[in-house]
Amino acid sequence: MNLKSFFSSLLPSFERSRIVEDIELIRKEVVEVLLPAFKTALATMAGKTWAHNEANAFNSTFIAALPQFRQVGFLGGAQRIFADLPAKLDAIDKMVIEIFAKDVTKDTITYRKAAILQYLDTVRFAAKYTGRMLLRLTALETAALNKSEFSEPLSPAETSWLAANQSAYLQVMKLLAQHPKDLAALLEEIPDIAVVPDRVDLVKQTVGLDKIDPLKLNFLPPTFNPIYGLRLMYTEYQVKRYEEQVEEKRLLELRLLAMKEAHSGKQDARLAQQIEYTEGRLQRLSYKIAEMEKHAA
């Protein structure tokens, strides 16, 4: 996201604890939701190809964007990327404690601090997109195997969001595919000089764009998230994010079980009811979060 736009979206001040809490919630989503889901998905799809045309098409698109994962596809590639993220988050957590004061003010944001906040924004976006895409792929696959009508697991708004942000997602996954040690080294190289919006272009010319933005964050499409711009209801927002993670984990487990049974030629009416109920809960939570974000924009 453009640095000037990102900087302008920040609150005049916020506590460092907001960053630390954000990192912990992202870590929980990666470790407790996504990685277990990918472990199950990889075991279920071992030696198989996607039966649904749309699922197969997305897998091909992912491989075209990240050819280093040609042999393992979306499931294996995303799993490897997210398996590396806890180490990256640990490194960022350490840097946050070292360079951010307890009370963060906008006029103390440096290029290095801005890069850290932007990087967390991209990870949060990637985690959400990956979870929602995995839900959709498992639903598509189950429908294809059962030769039944496809039941969309996401709300119309989220389905549109996936389509609109696919290109941004693939760009972000390229960024996140970097080795953890490379990330720490690149962040350390960014000059710790204050961001002054009117002087950004001058700094680019004098210091060099590669020096102030080695991660190429400035070229990523905007992925608005109000963690550092949310003025009201921040605590409630974080609680809803956690509740959303719990429901997403449960729904992924149910959807993956349904896909596994479909591969075995089985269908369970009770499981289908559980999926429908959990989808409703997740969609309601996601709607509440979206409304909070809309009011914070």
C-alpha positions as CSV (number, residue, x, y, z in Angstrom):
1,M,0.0,0.0,0.0
2,N,1.2,3.5,-0.8
3,L,3.1,4.8,2.2
4,K,1.4,8.2,2.2
5,S,-2.0,6.6,2.2
6,F,-1.0,4.1,4.9
7,F,0.4,6.9,7.1
8,S,-2.6,9.1,6.7
9,S,-4.9,6.2,7.9
10,L,-3.0,5.9,11.3
11,L,-4.5,7.2,14.5
12,P,-2.7,10.3,16.0
13,S,-1.6,8.0,18.8
14,F,-2.1,4.4,20.1
15,E,-0.5,2.1,22.6
16,R,2.3,-0.3,21.6
17,S,0.2,-3.1,23.2
18,R,-2.1,-2.8,20.3
19,I,0.7,-4.0,18.0
20,V,1.7,-6.8,20.4
21,E,-2.0,-8.0,20.6
22,D,-2.3,-7.9,16.9
23,I,0.8,-10.1,16.4
24,E,-0.5,-12.6,19.0
25,L,-4.0,-12.8,17.3
26,I,-2.3,-13.3,13.9
27,R,-0.1,-16.0,15.4
28,K,-3.1,-17.8,16.9
29,E,-4.9,-17.8,13.5
30,V,-1.8,-19.2,11.8
31,V,-0.9,-21.8,14.4
32,E,-4.3,-22.9,15.6
33,V,-6.5,-22.4,12.6
34,L,-4.6,-22.5,9.3
35,L,-1.8,-24.9,9.9
36,P,-4.0,-27.7,11.3
37,A,-6.4,-27.2,8.4
38,F,-3.7,-27.5,5.8
39,K,-2.3,-30.6,7.5
40,T,-5.7,-32.3,7.2
41,A,-6.3,-31.0,3.7
42,L,-2.9,-32.2,2.4
43,A,-3.5,-35.6,3.9
44,T,-7.0,-35.8,2.3
45,M,-5.8,-34.6,-1.1
46,A,-2.6,-36.7,-1.1
47,G,-2.1,-38.2,-4.6
48,K,-5.3,-36.6,-5.9
49,T,-6.1,-33.7,-8.2
50,W,-9.0,-31.2,-7.7
51,A,-12.2,-32.6,-9.1
52,H,-14.0,-29.2,-9.4
53,N,-13.0,-27.0,-12.4
54,E,-13.0,-23.8,-10.3
55,A,-10.8,-25.3,-7.6
56,N,-8.4,-26.7,-10.2
57,A,-8.3,-23.3,-11.9
58,F,-7.4,-21.5,-8.7
59,N,-4.7,-24.1,-8.0
60,S,-3.2,-23.4,-11.4
61,T,-3.4,-19.7,-10.9
62,F,-1.5,-20.0,-7.6
63,I,1.2,-22.1,-9.3
64,A,1.6,-19.6,-12.1
65,A,2.2,-16.8,-9.6
66,L,4.5,-18.9,-7.3
67,P,6.1,-21.4,-9.6
68,Q,8.5,-22.6,-6.8
69,F,5.4,-24.5,-5.5
70,R,4.6,-26.2,-8.8
71,Q,5.1,-29.7,-7.3
72,V,2.9,-29.1,-4.2
73,G,0.3,-26.6,-5.5
74,F,-1.8,-24.2,-3.4
75,L,-2.2,-26.5,-0.4
76,G,1.5,-27.4,-0.1
77,G,2.7,-23.9,-1.0
78,A,0.4,-22.0,1.4
79,Q,1.2,-24.6,4.1
80,R,5.0,-23.9,3.7
81,I,4.5,-20.1,3.7
82,F,2.4,-20.1,6.9
83,A,4.7,-22.7,8.6
84,D,7.5,-20.0,8.3
85,L,5.3,-17.2,9.7
86,P,5.6,-17.9,13.4
87,A,9.4,-17.3,13.2
88,K,8.8,-14.1,11.3
89,L,6.2,-12.9,13.8
90,D,8.7,-13.7,16.6
91,A,11.3,-11.5,15.0
92,I,8.8,-8.7,14.4
93,D,7.5,-9.0,18.0
94,K,11.1,-8.5,19.3
95,M,11.7,-5.5,17.0
96,V,8.4,-3.9,18.2
97,I,9.5,-4.0,21.8
98,E,12.9,-2.6,20.9
99,I,11.9,0.3,18.6
100,F,8.4,1.3,19.5
101,A,7.7,3.4,22.6
102,K,4.9,2.3,25.0
103,D,2.8,5.1,23.6
104,V,3.1,5.4,19.8
105,T,2.5,8.8,18.2
106,K,2.1,9.4,14.6
107,D,5.0,11.9,14.5
108,T,7.4,9.2,15.8
109,I,6.6,6.7,13.0
110,T,9.7,6.0,11.0
111,Y,10.2,4.1,7.7
112,R,11.2,1.0,9.6
113,K,8.2,1.2,12.0
114,A,5.8,1.9,9.0
115,A,7.2,-1.2,7.2
116,I,6.6,-3.4,10.3
117,L,3.0,-2.2,10.5
118,Q,2.4,-2.6,6.8
119,Y,3.9,-6.1,6.9
120,L,1.5,-7.1,9.7
121,D,-1.3,-5.7,7.6
122,T,-0.4,-7.9,4.7
123,V,-0.1,-11.0,6.9
124,R,-3.5,-10.4,8.4
125,F,-5.0,-10.0,4.9
126,A,-3.2,-13.2,3.7
127,A,-4.4,-15.2,6.6
128,K,-8.0,-14.1,6.2
129,Y,-8.0,-14.7,2.4
130,T,-6.4,-18.1,2.8
131,G,-8.9,-19.3,5.3
132,R,-11.8,-18.2,3.3
133,M,-10.4,-19.6,0.1
134,L,-9.8,-23.0,1.7
135,L,-13.4,-23.0,2.9
136,R,-14.6,-22.4,-0.7
137,L,-12.3,-25.0,-2.2
138,T,-13.4,-27.7,0.1
139,A,-17.0,-26.9,-0.5
140,L,-16.4,-26.9,-4.3
141,E,-14.6,-30.2,-4.1
142,T,-17.2,-31.9,-1.9
143,A,-20.0,-30.8,-4.3
144,A,-18.0,-32.2,-7.3
145,L,-17.3,-35.5,-5.7
146,N,-20.9,-35.9,-4.4
147,K,-22.3,-34.7,-7.8
148,S,-24.5,-32.4,-5.8
149,E,-25.4,-28.7,-6.1
150,F,-22.6,-26.4,-4.8
151,S,-23.5,-24.8,-1.5
152,E,-21.6,-21.5,-1.2
153,P,-20.0,-21.4,2.3
154,L,-19.4,-17.6,2.2
155,S,-21.7,-14.6,2.1
156,P,-22.1,-12.8,-1.2
157,A,-19.9,-10.0,0.1
158,E,-17.1,-12.3,0.9
159,T,-17.3,-14.2,-2.4
160,S,-17.0,-10.8,-4.2
161,W,-14.1,-9.9,-1.9
162,L,-12.2,-13.1,-2.8
163,A,-12.6,-12.4,-6.5
164,A,-11.7,-8.7,-6.2
165,N,-8.6,-9.3,-4.2
166,Q,-7.2,-12.4,-5.8
167,S,-4.4,-10.5,-7.6
168,A,-3.5,-8.7,-4.4
169,Y,-3.4,-12.0,-2.5
170,L,-1.0,-13.6,-4.9
171,Q,1.3,-10.6,-4.7
172,V,1.2,-10.8,-0.9
173,M,1.9,-14.5,-0.9
174,K,5.0,-13.9,-3.0
175,L,6.2,-11.4,-0.4
176,L,5.4,-13.8,2.5
177,A,7.3,-16.7,0.8
178,Q,10.6,-15.0,1.7
179,H,12.8,-16.8,4.2
180,P,12.4,-15.6,7.9
181,K,16.1,-14.6,8.1
182,D,15.7,-12.6,4.9
183,L,12.8,-10.6,6.4
184,A,14.6,-9.7,9.6
185,A,17.7,-8.6,7.7
186,L,15.6,-6.5,5.3
187,L,13.7,-4.8,8.1
188,E,17.0,-4.0,9.9
189,E,18.3,-2.2,6.8
190,I,15.4,0.2,6.6
191,P,16.5,3.6,7.9
192,D,14.9,4.6,11.2
193,I,14.1,8.1,10.1
194,A,10.8,9.8,10.6
195,V,8.1,9.7,7.9
196,V,7.1,13.1,6.8
197,P,4.5,12.8,4.1
198,D,5.6,15.9,2.2
199,R,9.2,14.7,2.1
200,V,8.6,11.0,1.1
201,D,9.4,11.6,-2.6
202,L,12.5,13.5,-1.6
203,V,13.7,10.7,0.7
204,K,13.1,8.2,-2.1
205,Q,15.4,10.2,-4.4
206,T,18.1,10.8,-1.8
207,V,18.1,7.6,0.2
208,G,16.7,5.3,-2.5
209,L,13.5,3.4,-2.8
210,D,15.2,0.0,-2.3
211,K,16.5,1.2,1.0
212,I,13.3,2.6,2.4
213,D,11.1,-0.1,0.9
214,P,13.1,-3.3,0.4
215,L,10.0,-5.5,0.8
216,K,8.2,-3.6,-2.0
217,L,5.2,-2.9,0.3
218,N,4.6,0.4,-1.5
219,F,3.7,-1.6,-4.7
220,L,1.1,-3.8,-3.0
221,P,-2.6,-2.9,-3.5
222,P,-4.3,-1.4,-0.4
223,T,-5.8,-3.9,2.0
224,F,-7.6,-1.7,4.5
225,N,-7.6,-3.0,8.1
226,P,-8.4,-0.6,10.9
227,I,-6.2,-2.1,13.7
228,Y,-4.2,1.1,13.9
229,G,-6.9,3.4,12.7
230,L,-9.9,2.1,14.8
231,R,-10.9,4.9,17.2
232,L,-13.8,3.2,19.0
233,M,-14.8,-0.3,20.1
234,Y,-11.2,-1.6,19.7
235,T,-11.6,-4.2,22.5
236,E,-14.9,-5.4,21.2
237,Y,-13.4,-5.6,17.7
238,Q,-10.5,-7.8,18.9
239,V,-13.0,-10.0,20.8
240,K,-15.0,-10.5,17.6
241,R,-11.9,-11.3,15.6
242,Y,-11.1,-14.0,18.1
243,E,-14.6,-15.4,18.0
244,E,-14.4,-15.4,14.2
245,Q,-11.2,-17.4,14.3
246,V,-12.9,-20.0,16.6
247,E,-15.9,-20.4,14.2
248,E,-13.6,-20.5,11.1
249,K,-11.5,-23.3,12.7
250,R,-14.7,-25.3,13.5
251,L,-16.1,-24.8,10.0
252,L,-12.8,-25.7,8.3
253,E,-12.8,-28.9,10.4
254,L,-16.3,-29.8,9.3
255,R,-15.8,-28.9,5.7
256,L,-12.6,-31.0,5.5
257,L,-14.4,-33.9,7.1
258,A,-17.2,-33.6,4.5
259,M,-14.6,-33.6,1.8
260,K,-12.8,-36.6,3.2
261,E,-16.1,-38.5,3.4
262,A,-16.9,-37.4,-0.2
263,H,-13.6,-39.0,-1.4
264,S,-14.8,-42.2,0.2
265,G,-18.2,-42.0,-1.4
266,K,-20.1,-41.1,1.8
267,Q,-22.5,-38.3,2.7
268,D,-23.7,-37.5,6.2
269,A,-26.9,-35.5,6.6
270,R,-26.1,-34.6,10.2
271,L,-22.7,-33.3,9.2
272,A,-24.3,-31.2,6.5
273,Q,-26.6,-29.6,9.2
274,Q,-23.6,-28.8,11.4
275,I,-21.9,-27.2,8.5
276,E,-24.9,-25.0,7.7
277,Y,-25.3,-23.9,11.3
278,T,-21.6,-23.0,11.7
279,E,-21.5,-21.2,8.4
280,G,-24.4,-19.0,9.6
281,R,-22.5,-18.2,12.8
282,L,-19.3,-17.3,10.9
283,Q,-21.1,-15.2,8.4
284,R,-22.9,-13.2,11.2
285,L,-19.6,-12.6,13.0
286,S,-17.9,-11.6,9.7
287,Y,-20.7,-9.2,9.0
288,K,-20.4,-7.5,12.4
289,I,-16.6,-7.1,11.9
290,A,-17.1,-5.7,8.4
291,E,-19.6,-3.1,9.9
292,M,-17.0,-2.1,12.5
293,E,-14.4,-1.7,9.8
294,K,-16.7,0.3,7.6
295,H,-17.4,2.8,10.5
296,A,-13.6,3.0,11.1
297,A,-12.8,3.8,7.5
